Amino acid sequence: METTNSIPERFGCRVFHDDVMKARLPKSVYESIMRTIATGREIDPTIADVVASAMKDWAIEQGATHFTHWFQPLTGVTAEKHDAFISPVSRSRVIMEFSGKELIKGEPDASSFPSGGLRATFEARGYTAWDPASFAFVKDGSLYIPTAFCSYTGEALDTKTPLIRSMDALSRHAVRVLRLFGDKTTDRVNTTVGAEQEYFLIDKKDYDARRDLLFTGRTLFGAPAPKGQQLDDHYFGPLKTRVSRFMAELDRELWDLGILAKTKHNEVAPSQHELAPIYATVNLAIDQNLLTMETMKRVAERHGMVCLLHEKPFAGVNGSGKHNNWSISTDSGKNLLKPGKTPAENTQFLLFLAAVVKAVDDYQDLLRLSVASASNDHRLGANEAPPAIVSMFIGDDLKGVVDSIVAGEEHHASARSVMNLHIPSIPTFAKDTTDRNRTSPFAFTGNKFEFRMVGSSQNVAMPNIVLNTAVAESLRQFADELEGKENFEVAVRELIRRTFTEHKRIIFNGNGYSPEWEAEAARRGLLNLRTAVEAFPCLTAEKNVRLFTEHGVMSRAELTSRREILFENYEKILNIEACTMIDMAMKDYIPAVNRYIAEVAEVINAKSAVPGTSHRMEDAVISRLSSLCEQAFDLTENLKAEAAGAASEADIEKSAVAFKDRVIPVMEELRRAVDAMEEYTAAAYWPVPTYGQLTFSVQ
């Protein structure tokens, strides 16, 4: 058994991090790499061979035989192509080589990755470029090198490239603002993220028996189990044995990869769990979250389980999200969203808070778009997730500060209250300045904002690209206005007051689940984009194109391509789900129910042979199931026709809209019919594991 003391020694043992580089690289090379990471500037190409050689030697010591440029194409997942270190020196001998050129640039075939029309299918060349700010690591016998991915003509074909551009944009304008406050030492401002990850664990044999889980990641059919989450007994409950063993192994793997997995617990729904890391610079945090999801799936299989990352794998119980804890810090580690003891007097904090408030209000459509997907549509607006209306929670104390600024009044801070349980053995302690609001999409939690709308399966790059760029725009406008002002103190106070006044509509500290909020949000003029299909067009709204292009984050062509990919993915997902439902209804459910009807008919025949014996119950069961079978058959035929019609639309956006408007309603009706059949069919005849089996079988 491993001891606690071994964890610090093992942490990051599979990562080519700064300590490893410091020990293995010449001092001048190490310092050059560190400058590149700290400033975001281009790496010195003359040191590439030295770094590559040291990286190769270290990786071979870790058992690596191959290397791969690890990148994030527009598929929502990662991609990799592995090359061996071997290089021939004769017909019978090889040496292990890895050059600076191979480190800095790769050439994977780009033809089969989505591009949204950026290039023709026959234009296959793509380039990967090393990202030194995200550490290389060894996994499964290969050296993984995090990279950006672009086309032959230079357009970004990935999520990392615009993310890094957005980080640079925010840093550039944040430093301008800091200079106005007399900060002459900060050269770089970074955004930091901690992505809390929710997930489900189910038994692999149950997963293998359900084609809907296999093909779509969620159950397309399933009547509620007698017990779900009604008793709230799973939340923070004791870990089951298999789950505990899984979590322990997952922690060890993540720690070896330098991922700061900190918290683990049971979530609300049965078989649902959560992992939370300590936050890191956004670029590294996103790479680590993608690696975490991949590791979760791999470790679960070793324990005879499957990790489900879909936003809503089971109807009727909570779905899974990924809370994106976002903040802003200087290169010296100062958190710019930390209010301090007297936030009303902390002008610098108030200006950065105003920048975030303005950004969220001005670009609420983009924030909604950044989490829009077919799978997240099942979750947003349900009781376990924020509504589709974007708003901000800042707590009562900060709300009081903002209100006093808007009103032009002096703010009188209330004394911090004390928690006293009146039990002598339990000490009193100071309460936090505000409660948490789990219904808010974008909540301030002390020194960061928690963006709660993100889906559990999602690459969180896009939400952070939007946040970074939108806040960069606020800061740009602020710096433009304040630079050169004779009386900076008066000007900045007036700017803060005006910004809060113009954008206070986005601040809402109440219950986001209440029906009254939807009406209030409409009165305030806030957007309510209920579905992904309604949100996708926002990406290319003119004001949003201007935002991204002016900050050099994405070009109009890159934005247009991503809009097309969003619609295309939505259409494909719905088509796969519809086809899976048709397949299961015709090949599993209807035949199984008909077999049960036949058995019940035999019971009726047997009873009929005994004078005076009633078979009223059997008649009712047959009548009910026969009616449901016919209904399910008719709906299946209808679903075939509607799905085929929607898929035949030549325009991808019209096709996606057709799936939303015409196909989803039939899918929902078919599910209701099949789920009703489950309630009347004997368990021995039901062809797939039920909700009760799926969510309570892991012990």
N, C-alpha and C positions, 0 to 999 in steps of 0.2 A: 504493500500500500504506500502511496506517495505521501510524504509529510508536507505540512503547510510550508515548512522552510524551503522546500524544493521549488515552490512556485516562483519566487523572485529569481531563482537561478535559471529556470526554464523559460520564463516569460520572454516571448519574442525570439526564441532560439531558432526559428525557421525564417527569420526576417533579416534582410540585409539592411539593418537600420543604422542610425548615425554612430552608435557605439562600435558596431562591426566595421563601418567605413573608417572610423578614426583609427582603429587598430590595424587595418590592412592597407590603407592608402597612404601615400606620401602626404606630408602635412599640407603642402601647397594645393594638392589635388583635393584633399578633404575639405579645406577651407573654400575652394572654388565651388564644390558641390553644395556646401552649406549656404554660401551666398546665393546660389541659384534658387535653393529651396526657400530661403528667407525673403528674397526680393521678387521672386516670380520671373526673373529675367532669363534670357536664353542661356543654355549651358555652353561652356567653352568647348568646342569640338576637339581641341588639341588634347584634352585629357581623357577622351572616350576610350581609347585602347587600354589605358592604365586601369580605369574603372572596370571595364569589361573583363580584363584578366583577373583582377581581384574577385570580382563577382563570380566568375566561373570556378575559380579554385575553391571559394567558400561553398558554392552550390554542390560541387562534386564531393566535398567533405560531408555534406548533408545527404548524400546518396543520389543526387541528381545526375541523370545521363542526358537530359534534353533541356531545351529552353523554349519558352513560348512568349510571344507578345500577347498579353491579356487585355482585351478591349471590350467596349460596350456599344455594340451596334444598336440600331434603332428597333431591336426586337424586344427590348425590355429585360433581356438577360445578357450574360457575358459570352464571349467567343474566344477561342484559342486554337492555334495550330502549332504542333510540337515539332521541333527540329533537334536532331542529335548534335552533341558537341563534337562528334567524331569527324576527323578529316583524314583522308588517306595520304600516306607518305610513300607507299609502294603497294603492290598487289596484295600483300599479306599483312601490312602494318597500318595502324591508324594512330593518330594523336588526338588529344582533346583540345579543341580550339574554340575561341569565342572572341570575335573582334569588336572594336568600337563601332564599326559600321553596322554590325548585326545588332548591337545593343540599341543604337539610336534609331535605326529604321528597319521596318519589316515590310513585306509585300504580300499580304494575304489576298486571295481572290475575292473581290468585292461584288461579283456578279449576282450572287444569290441572297445578298442582304437587302432589306428594304431601303429604297432611296427616295420614294415619293416622286419619281420623275426627274431626279437630279441628273441621272445618266441613263442611257439605254442599257438593256440587259447584256448586250454583247460587249459593253465597255467594262471589262472585268478588273482593271487595275485599281488597287486601293493601297494606301500607305498607312502603316502604324508608326507612331513616333513616341519614343520613351518619355514618360512623365516622371522626372526625378523626385518630385514632391510626394509621390506615393511609393512607398518602399517596395522593392522586389522581395519575393518570398519563395520558398521551396515547398511544393506539395506534390505528393504522388510521383516522386521521381523526376520532377521537372522544375526548372527555375522559371517562375512567373514574373514577367516584367510588365507592370501597368503602363498602358499606352493610350494615346489618342488615335483616332481612326478617321481618315479623310479620303476623298476621291482623288483621282488623277488631276482634276482641275482645281482642287483645293477646298471644295465644300466639305463641311463637317458631316460625316456619316455616323456620328456617335453622340453620346450624351456628355462625355468628358470634355470635349473641345469647347462647346459653349459654356460649360460650367466654369472652366478655368478663365475664359474670357470675362464671365460675369464677376468672378472673384477679383480680377484685375480692375474692372470698372468700379466696383464698390471701393476697393482700396484706394484708387486714385482720388476719388472725390472725398472720401472720409479723411484722408491725409490733408487735403485742402482745408477742410473744416477744422481739423485739429490745429493746423498752423494758426488759424484765427484766434484760437484760445491760448496761444503761446507755446504749444508743443512743438519743439524744434528737433526732437530726437526720433519720433516715430517715423519709420520709413515704409511700413507695410501694415495694413489693417486686414485682418482675416475674419471670415465668418466661420463659426464653429457649430457643429451639429452632433447631437446624440440621437440616434434613431432607435426608439424602442420597438421591438419586433414581437407581434402577437402571432400565434400559430396554433394549429390543432395536431394532435397525435392520435392515430387510429391503428388498429392491428392490420398488418399487411395482408393477411388472408382475407379479411373483410374488404379491404381496398381492391384486391385482385378480383373479387366477385362482383364488383360494380363497375360496369363500363362507363357510367357517367363520371365517376371519380377519375377513372383512367384517362378518359378523353378530354374532360373539361375542368377537372379539379374541384367540382362541386356536385352535390346530389341534385339531379334534376327531378327526382321523385322522392317521396318519403313522408309517410304520415307521422305526426308527432308521437314521441314516446310518452308513456304515462308520466315519467319524470323528466324534466329538462333542467332549467336553472331556477325553478320557482322558489326553492328554499335558500338560495344564495349560499349553499354549503360548500360549493367547489371553490369559490373565490378565496384566495389566500389559504386554502385548506392544506392539510398534510399531503406531501407528495407521495403518489403511489410508487411502489417499488421499481417497476420498469421505467417509469418517468424519471424518478430520481437517478437511476443508473444512467439513463440517456443524458440527463442534464449534467451529471458529473463528467461524463466523457466529452460532451460538447464543450464545457468550460475548459477542459484540458487542451482540446484541439485549438480552440480560439485563443487561449493564452499563448500557446506555442507560436501562433501566427501574429502575436502582438496585438490582439484585439482585446480591449478592456471590457470584457463581459463582467458586469458588476452585480446585477440583480436578476433573480429568477423566481417565478411564483406561478401558482395556478390562477387563471383568469376566471371570468364569470361563468362562461358556458362549460358544460361537462366536456372533458378532454381538451380544453383550451388552456394555453399557457402563454407566458411572456418572458422575454429576455430584454434587459436594458443595459446598454454600454455607458461608459463614461465618454463624454463628447470629445471630438477631435476636430482638427481643421476639416472643413466640409469636403474637400477633395478626397482626403484619406478616409473620412468617415463613410462616404458613399461606397468607396471601394471595399471597405471592411464590412459594410452591411450586405453587399452583394455576396461577399465571401461567407458571411455568417449564414445567409439563406441556403447557399450551396452546401455548407458544412452540416447544417441542420438536417437536410434531406439525406445526406450520406450516412451520418451517425444514426439516424432513426432506422435506416435499413439494417444496420448491424444489430439492432435490438428487436428486429422483427416487427417494426412499425413503419408507418409512412407519415411524414410531416406534410400537412396541408397548409399552404400559404394563401389559398384563395380567400378573397374578402368575405365570402358568405358560403362556406361549404355546406351548411345545414340551415334550412329554413326554420324559423321559430325560436332560434337561440341567437345569442350575440355573434356577430361577425368579427373579423379581425382587422385592425388598423396598424399603422406604423406612425407613432407620434414623433414628429420631426422637431426636436428641441434646438432652436436656432438662436445664435447670439453673435455679437460683434466684439472682437478683441484686438488690441494693438499687438505688434510684434514683441513687446515686452510683457505681454500677458494681462494687461489692464482691460477689464470688461467694461465696454462703453455703455452697456445697458444696466449697469448696477446703480440703483438710485442713491445709495448712501443713506445716512441717517436722516438727512433733511433734503428730500428730493425737490421740495419747492424752491430751495436755494441753489440747487445743483444745475446751473444753466446748461452746462455741456450735456448732461444726461437728458435734460428736457428737450434739447434740440435734436438729439439722436432719437428720442422717443417720438418727437413730432415727425421726424423723417419717416419712421416706420408707420405711424398712423396715416400719414399722407399717402405713402406707397400702397398700403393695403386698401385704402379707399379708392385711390385713382385706378388701381389695377386689380380690383376685386374679381373682375371677369377672368383675368389671367391666372389668379390663384385658384379659382374654381376649375379652370381648364387644366391646370397643372396636375390635378388629381382625378381627372375625368377618364373613366374606362367603363367597359361593359360590366366588369366584375364589381367595381366600386359603386355602380348604380344600385346594387342590391343592398348596400350598407348605408350610404349617406341618407340621413333623414330618419333612419330607424333609431330606436331608443338607445342603442349602444354607440351611436356615432353622431357627430355634429350634423346639423341640417345642411342642405346645399346652399344656404344663404351665408355668405362670408360676413363675419363681424368680428370684433375684437373685445376681449375681456381684459381690463387692466386693474381690477380690484378696486375696492371702495376708497382706499387711501389715495391712490394715484388719481382716481376719478375725482376726488375732492380737490386735488391739486389742479387738475385740468379745468374743472368747473370754476375755480377761483380765478385762474388765469383768464379764462374767457370772459368772466364777469368783471375783470379788472379789480378784484378784491384781494385783500391779504389773506393768505391761507393760514389757518390755525390747526396745526396737527394735533390729532387726538393722542392721548397717552397710550403707549402700547400695553395692552391688557395681559393679565397673567392667568395661566391655567392652573387652577387649584382644585384638586379632586377631593379635598378635605379628608384625606387618608394620611395619617402621620408618617407612614413608612414610604410614601411616594412623594418625591420632591415637587415643588411648584416650578413652572418654567414659563418663559415669555412666549406668547402666542405669535404666530406669523402675522404680518400686517394685513393679510387678506386671506380669505378662504379660497379653495380651488373651484373652478367652474368647468366641470367635465362636459357641459353641453356647448361650450364655446369652440368654434373652429380655430380660433387664433388667440390663445390665452397667455397673458403675461404671468410668469411664475417666479418672480423674484429678481432674476438677472438674465432672463431669456424669454423667448416666446415659444410656446408649444403649438405647432401647427398640427391639428388633430384630424384633418380630413384625409391625410395620405392613406392609401390602401396598403394592406399587408404584403401583397405580392409585388408592389411597385418599386422600380428604381427611383430613389428620391432625388435624382439629379434635377428633373424639371421643376419641382417645387422650389428647390434652392436656386436654380437659375433665375426663376421669376422673382423670388425674394431679393436676391442680390442685385439684380438689374433695376428693379423698381425702387429699392432703397438708394441705389447709386444715383438714380434720376432725382430723387428728393434732395439728396446731398449736393448734387450738381447745381440745382436751382438755388439751394441755400447759399452755397459758396459764391455763386455768381452775384447774388444780391448783397452779400455781406462784405465781400472783398472790396477794400477801398473806402468803406464807411468811416467817417471821422469819429463818430461816437458808437463804437462797436456794441457796448453794453446795452444802450438804448435800442439800437437796431435789432439786435438778436432777441431781446425781450418782445419787441413788437412782432417780429417774425414768428416767434413761438406762439404768441397770442393769436395772431391771424391764422396760423396753420391749424391750431386746435379748433378755432371757431368754424373754419371752413370744412373741417373733416370730422367733427365730433359725431356725425350721424353713424359712423362706422363703429363707434364704441357702444357696446351693449353688455351690461353685467348681469342680465337676468337669465331666465330659463329659455335656452334656445330650442327646447323640445315643445314648448307650449304653442297651441294654435294661435294665441294672441300675438306671438312674436312674428309670425308670417305676415299678419295684417299690419303690424307696426313697421316691419321692415319695408313693406310696400309703400307705406306712407312716407318713410324716410327716403325712398328712391333707391333702395338697395336691390341688387339683382337677385333673382331666384331662378337659377338655371338648373332645373330639376334633374335633367338627364345629360349623359355625356354628349349625345348628339346635339343637344342645344348649346353645349359649351364649346365644342370643337371649333366652330367658325370664329370664335374670339381670337384665336391665335393670329389670324391675318387681318383683324380689324386695323384700320389705318393708324390709329394712335399707338397700337401695340407694335406694329411694324416699325414705326418711327422710334419707339423706345429701344427696341433691340438693335436696329441698324445704327442709330446715333451713338450707341455705346459699344458698337463693334462686337456684339455678342452673337447675333445671327443675322444673315442677310435675308432679303425678301425671298430669294429662291430657297434658302434653307428652311424658312418658316412655312412657305407654301408646301414644300415636300413633307414636312412634319404633319401639317394639317391633313394631307392626303393619306399618310400612313395611319393616322389616328382613325379616320373613317374606315380605311381598309381593314385594320385590325378588328374594329367593332363588328363590321360585316362578317368577317371570317369567323370570329368567336361565336356570334349568334347562329351562323349557318352550321357550324360544328355542333352546337348545342341542339339545334332543331333536328339535325340528322341523327344524333345520338338518341334523342327522345323517340323518334320514329322507329329506330332500330330496336330499342328496348321495349316499346309498347307492343310491337308486332311479334317479336321473337321471344320475349320473356313474359311480360305481364298478361297479355290476353290469352296465350296458350296455357299458362299456369292456372289462371282463373277458370278457364274452360274445363281443365282437368278436375278441378275441385267441384265445379258444377256437376260434372259427370258422376263424381262420387256421391254427392248429395242426392242426385237422381236415383242412384242405386239404393240409397237409404229409403227414399220414398217408395220404391218398388218393394223393398222388404217389408216396410210398414203396411203397405197396401194389402199384403198377403195375410195380415192379422186383422180380422174384423174388429172395428171399433177403435183402431189406433189412429191418432191424428198425425198428420204430417204438415200441419199448418206452418210451423217454423221453417221446415225445409223448403216449402213452397215459397215463403217470403224471401229466404236467402237466394234461391234460384232466380226469382223474379228481379230482386234488387241487383244481383251480380250480372244477370243477362242484360238488363237495361244499361248498366254501367259499361259492360263490354262493348255493346253496340255504340254507346256514346264515345267510348275511347277509340273504337275503330273509325267512326265518322270524323272525329277530331284529328286522328292521325292522317287520314286522307286529306283533310283540309290543311293540316300543317305541311304536308308534302307540297301541295299546290301553292300555298302562300310563300313557303321558303324558296321554291323554285322560281316563283315570280319575282320575289325580292332579289334573289341572286342574279337574275337575268337582266336587271337594270344595268345599262351600260355605264351610267354615271355613278361612281362609287359613293358619292354623298347621297344621291337619291336612293341607292341600294340600302345604305345604312338606315336612312329614315324609314324606308319600307319595312325593314326588320323591326325597328322600334314600334312603328304604328300598327303593322299588320301581323307580324309573326309572333312577337312576344305575347299579345293577348291570347292567341291560340295555344301557345306553349303553356300559359297559365291555366287555361281551361282543361287541357289534356292532363296536366299534373293533378288538378282537383279530382278529375274522374278516376285516375289510377290510384291516388291516395285514398279515395273513398273505397275502392275495391280492396285495398289492403286491410281496411277495418273489418271487412266481412269475410275474408279468406283465412282459412286455417293456416297457422304458422308453418306447418310441414309442407304446404304447397307454395308458400311465397318464395319467389325465385332468387331474391337477393337479400343480403343482410339489412335488417331494419335499423331505424334511427337508434333504438334502444341498444342493439348489438354494436353499432358503430361507435357510439359515444360512451359506452360503459364497459366495453370488453377489455380495455387496457387496465391491468391491475398492477 
